Amino acid sequence: DHQLARIPRIYTNQQAINALHDAALALGEAAWALLERGGLDLPQLAAQRESLYGGTPLEELAGLTAGERAAVRGRLIEEVRSGRQWHGLVNAPDGLNLRTAPGTDSTVIVTLAHETSLDVLLDAGDWLYVLAGPDDGYVFAAHVLRTVAVSTEPAPGSDDGLDLALPAAEQVVEMADASDAERRLIRTWNSFGGLLKRLSERLGIDPGVALAVLLAESAGEPFAADGRMIIRFEVHIFDGEWQPADPSQFDRHFRYNRESVVQDHAWRPSPDAPWRPFHGNQAAEWEVFTFARSLDETAAMRSISMGAPQVMGFNHLAIDYPSVQAMFAAFQASARAQIEGLFRFVQGRFLLPAIQRGDFLAFAAGYNGPGNAEAYAGIIRSRLASYQAIVATPAAAPPPIIEAADSQEDEMAEAVQNIVVAEPQALPAPAPPVGPGGKPLAEVDPELYDAWRKHVERGFENNNRMFDRTLNAYMYPYWLTVGMYVLLFLVGISAFIVAARLSFEAGKEVYTLIFGGVGVTAFLTFFLTRPLQALEENLQFITWLGMIYNTYWTRLAYMTDQETVQTELEDATNESIKKIKDLLDTHSERSGNRPGLR
């Protein structure tokens, strides 16, 4: 006997009328025969057609035979099918039970195979009411993946309602001899270039940079071929996000290289199962994510990078989503939300200045962390060069560079809705050197640019190292002198006490004169010589010298004009030498005026 699920109250009075009417005609009955035998009042139902049906479930009407109830149920399923909330896939390699009611204690109707297609009619939290081919029933929600087609329709409240894709007249034609990487670039640009251009123009950046980031992160793909969002599950992040009552539970199911945390990621569904690597395969990524989600949904979602821009779930607040679940749903629902998330992330992590000045190493470090910054920066430069060769034209005007931080905030607010955290004004930074033709040196000669960066960084590091060594050299005698002062003070006090005691016990004033004299001499030496003042003056000297040296190096870092650099260098050097001479003269004058025994 095939078990059937009870259809939830998701159908209206009109749909109930339709089901009873059509079933009666299919059985050769009068149009309202089944409705009347079921004890229902047609005028009453018709008076509230759009209200949800609240009477006895149609498949349980007492006045109908089993065959008639089955016919009514079949027609009712067709009625509610049109109210599908979303489409999904079973993600359970061992199968997923379809049950007659929510809960694991209810009867299993059938076990659905992995990747079975489902129409979800009711999302009730942990359980879903679904249609799976000819069957309907309830399944556990954690093992169903929402799938959507990549849509170019604007999402509510996003951008300005314009298309994601470029207009037909601006589409780039694929070249017959194009490489796979070039084909991906062209297809991504044609699919999302409309939105990329608008948002990039408003932020004052080259749209090719945004395109290069998408290509570097996910090859420009928001969704995989099965309609599921591109994700990457980071085991080491999940280790920090998930806090099970038994910490060993993590080690039973997950592992990674503790010394190099981004390597050797693997998982297993049970302690006796073999370890499974999963990176590089989207089906495997979703499999491990679904398993982790069954353990702790929030921790699992915070531990994946999502969509085309591969923004980590734990960054949901930085891109204006109140929860990681809200970010996950938005990214899973639309490519537009993913691309807008990229621009929100750039602003939320204060990466806009790095992009505007062409510092892709700093951008990559801020976007993905310093671990693989060099590699990501190289990929971005390569994709940007391809974009400029294939898409950009020499006559195209560069996007305007917005100088004021407030303007950046205003334009970003127009481009990406609901940004709640305003970007503070960026800290000043040395302008990168400019190569021939006015182009940033980072683009003209990346190796020379990297050498310039390392030279500047090494200069500041050497400056700090020298200052620390000099400071330590003065601090050691300073504390030694302090110790001698303490010893001198104790000698004076001790001598006075000994003199007083001996004079009292022996009655000889000579002891008093001798030890009292030593005590007086010690105190006079303590108060009059004041060698600490010399050390304090030396510390002040070192502090001012360090400021002069820092100022000199800062001026060097800002010398980027090749035509005037020699003059600027001479001016900075001469001015620093003059300040050091003035400082030496002042120090000598103060040393000569120091009080003490003469």
Phi, psi and omega in degrees: 000117183286122180283145180237147177274151174283129179287126181293166183282074180242008182246151184271172175300321180296320178293326176295316178301313182299317182297314180294319180296309184291323178295320179298314180295321180295331180270002180080018180267170172294155188306320185248018184295313181294323180296318181290317180292335177281357176079022182263152182257106183300311180301323180293317178294318183294333181291337180230061188301319187273357178282151176294139180296133183236008181271198177300135178309135186302322183285002180238012181299126189291330185280001183250153175283169179299320179294321179293320178297321179296321179294318179296319181298317179299318179291324180294322177300319179296326179294315185280344180301326181292346179264025181305130178279317178196169180254146181215174177231142173291129176238075181210099183306331180267004180098160182230128183284130172263122190244164182284340181205164176296141178115144182284350179269358180275165186289139176277125178278310181199155175262119183276139181287158177303134178069024171293138180282136183230144167255118183269118181261335179213124176256106184249034178091252182286342183234148180237140170264122190227162168251129179231091185065233180279352185258155173223155180166198186247139178228157178286127191294330185296341182255020176237128181257129177287132178237142178220154172277147177293117185251144174261007177285138181293139176280151180302132176078008183257149177030237185229019177081003180274170185290154170291316188282163173289151172301153183305324183291339182258359181296141179268132181276133178291133179280146182297326183261016182292145176284170178299319180296320179291323178295318177298319179299313182296316181293320178294318179296316179295324184284323188234005184297330179300311180288320179300318181296314184295313182292322180293320180297321181289336178265352180076035178234161177289125178299337177297331178292314178299319177298317180298323179295316178299318180293322180292325186277318188216018185059023176078014184257115175286326185227152175279178183298333181274005177091354180274147180299142174293128179224165170218119181271122182259106185299318183293330176290317179298326178300323179277330183279324183273130180235076180288158178298325178251104184301333181290347180298325178297314184293338178286338185240341185225153173207156176199168181284115185290337180272328176230089198294343181271004183246159173062040176284133178203163180210169174207144183287337179215157184299336181264002180273154178291153178290142182238115170287156186217345181293141180094359180224112185296323178299320179289323177300315181291329180295312180290324178297317180297321178296313179297325180295327178290338178276316180198103187299313183297314180298320180294316181292325178291344186259009178245147169267140194240139167069192182300319180277352178053049175278132181292146181299328182289355176265017186301323179292327181294337179247024168072034171250130185292339180213160178291331177296320178295319177297315181300314181296318181293315180293325179288335185272334186203142174291330179299316180298324179295314182291319175299325177298324176301312182290324176296321180294320178301318179284318183296331179259010176057044182261356183299315180301323180296319179294316184296328180264007176075021181268082185286338176294314178295321179297313181297322179296320179285331184276316185243000184092161186286346186304311182242029185299317181300315182295314180296320179298320178296319179295317180298316179299318181295315180292325178294320178297320177296318178300314182295328180281327187263318189259307185292149178245152180302329184278349183292132179284138178292152179296149181293141176268119182272121186273321186275135179296326180296321178296322178300317181295317182297314183289326177293324178297325177289323185284318183235117187288154169065033173282119186261340182253114181285143180282123177290163180297133183294146176293145180296145180217151179302135176290136180292151180297153183252135179265191179301142179078008179081003180280150177302140180299332180299331179270323183287314183215086184302324181293318178294322179296317178297323178295321178297315180299314182295325179296315180296314181298319181295324178298314179293322179296317178297322179298313180296319181297317181294318181296318179298317180295318180294318180298317179296323180298328178273333183285326180300308177293333178298309181289330175296319178294319177301317178298320178295322176301314180299317179297318179297320179295318181293323178297316179299313180296315182297317180299319180296318181294316180298317180299315181296319182291317180295319179295326180288319184281319186263343181069024180250117183290342183297324178296321179298316181295318183294303184286328175297321178298318177300318180296316179296318180298318179298316180293321177299316178298318181300317186272338188258328184287318175050054177292341178298331181297323179296318179294320178297319177295323178294321177297318177298320179299314180296320180300312180294323178296319177298321178295319179297317182294318178297318179299319180298314181291325178296319178296322177298321182295333182267003179276099184238353180269114184295336182283331185246003187297323182294316179296316180297322180294316179296317179298315181295320180293314181297319180293322178294319179298318180298317180295323179293320178297315178299321180294319178297318179297315179298319180295320179294321181295317180292324178297323179290334181268004184291131179287159178164188179284130182229000000 
